[in-house]
């Protein structure tokens, strides 16, 4: 499941746009390194470029009556050869199946003109055809709406989305699943003075999955913090966070604990948002729980117009959709590098995820679903057809170690072509 937490800084309109576009896309692996606080990885072995590519933006200077200019659309075609489509460990557990997947996707979105109120909506969908394993062919789709209010000292952002995705998912013992996820959230910031501000966020998520004996899961997260601007570039301050985690086969887990936030921004070159906290948890049926550590960090460094680096860290606890009565402590790290070479853009990335099972003291079930995941990915893309389209080729290697049924590796290589309208 995905636990989403709001950012710890006021939300300007450009950041609100990033939140909105991010909800509309299914990113490969753990692309959580942004200027916002990162979120937990989805775990899906998705195909890059199915709904990505060019993102149209509304032209500047339109009038209130010219609503159509707020709309944009993207159509995408991608092909991927995957050496292990089911993330199987091989025989005697299950055979390793390879296949070529052809996907056709698109996205339609609307974002209103900048004002005190900004609002928008989006819909994305794709159909994937497996050439040899036709039973895995099918649709993925999702959509969402958002609204943002910013005036004077107050900034408020609201968003909600629903997504239906299908594919091999490492959070579900790498089974091929069809998963439906509902997310909603709100963030608010109020500036008390030039030096101090109050901020808060709430987020809720419900996840269901078919294709195996999996648990439905849900989460609720609420936080508040008081930030002091130490310098024109740095702000920090204490806060408090509350979480509620549950599932169809889990007793509820609640936690509350202190947090500390530190944010830094140097013009457009360096940006960092970070939060660390300690969660003191308990289970509603009386089972005991050890305190857990939570953290989120997003760091961007744009050295020049030619290249840049990004780094993200996420650590939190989630209800386990596989282990009955269990929870999982997730640590996800990503390092990315991008460089512009003439008209082309090169992207390289490394991911490392650690999942550690956490069971209440009164729940039996062995060691749980511990696993480690490592991946490397790279892509090269450039505008084509007089800059009306974008072409991309990519390569990805993934390796997971865990139990006998959760150890596998795979290679994906493919292309994508996107056109914006």
Number of C-alpha atoms within 10 A of each C-alpha: 23 21 23 21 24 24 22 29 23 22 23 14 19 10 14 21 18 13 17 25 17 12 24 26 21 23 21 18 21 24 22 26 23 19 24 26 25 29 25 23 23 19 18 24 22 17 27 25 31 31 30 25 23 23 17 17 16 16 9 10 8 13 9 9 7 10 14 11 18 18 18 19 19 22 24 24 22 23 22 21 19 22 18 20 25 24 31 22 21 16 8 7 11 12 13 17 15 20 16 19 23 21 23 21 22 23 24 21 23 22 23 18 21 12 12 12 15 18 21 20 21 23 21 25 22 20 17 23 18 19 14 13 14 12 9 19 17 16 17 19 22 22 20 22 21 23 19 24 19 19 10 8 13 17 20 22 25 19 22 20 21 20 22 18 21 23 24 23 20 20 19 24 22 23 19 21 22 19 20 19 19 18 21 19 21 20 25 24 24 17 17 12 11 9 13 16 21 21 23 24 23 21 22 22 22 20 21 20 20 14 12 12 12 20 23 22 23 25 24 20 22 20 22 21 23 22 24 18 18 12 10 10 12 15 21 23 20 17 22 18 20 18 21 19 24 25 25 16 18 23 21 18 24 20 19 20 19 17 20 18 22 20 22 18 17 12 8 11 13 17 20 22 25 24 22 18 22 18 22 16 19 18 20 12 11 11 14 15 17 12 14 16 15 19 19 25 26 24 24 22 18 16 12 11 9 12 16 18 19 22 23 28 23 25 24 19 23 26 32 29 27 19 24 21 24 24 27 22 19 20 21 23 23 23 20 20 17 19 17 17 12 8 9 14 17 17 18 18 20 20 19 19 20 18 22 17 20 22 23 20 12 11 13 12 10 9 12 21 21 17 20 17 19 17 20 19 20 18 19 19 20 18 19 14 9 7 11 12 19 22 22 21 19 21 18 20 17 20 16 22 17 15 14 10 16 22 19 20 20 19 18 21 20 21 22 25 25 26 23 21 14
